[in-house]
Amino acid sequence: MKTLSLDVKARLTLAMIVGSQRGTVADIVILSRILDKVELTPDEQAAIKLVQDGPMVRWDQSKSADKSVELAPDEAKRLAKDIRAWQQFTAADAGWVQELLSVLE
């Protein structure tokens, strides 16, 4: 098992990455398990006052929805693969993405 400590930005980003993936039935079963673990619940969204405005999201950054997530080996492997393939990261993401990959791999 791999344990990830995720803040709101990481959870939102990972939910977007995982939710956009396509694949076989076996793939989507793994992806749906990951999504269930990282996605913010409606109660968490309300607690941080998450607002989606088109492709942009905002939330009250004084509120926290940080979460520790346990991933099975197949989930960790798949998430690392999808993170490495994602081409929408910016240089500002390098620190948390590299930290996340060091835990996953």
Protein Blocks (a to p, Z undefined) as FASTA:
>chain_A
ZZddddfklmmmmmmmmmmpgcdfklmmmmmmmmmmmpccfklmmmnopacehjbccddf
kbccbdcddddfklmmmmmmmmmmpckbcfklmmmmmmmmmmmZZ
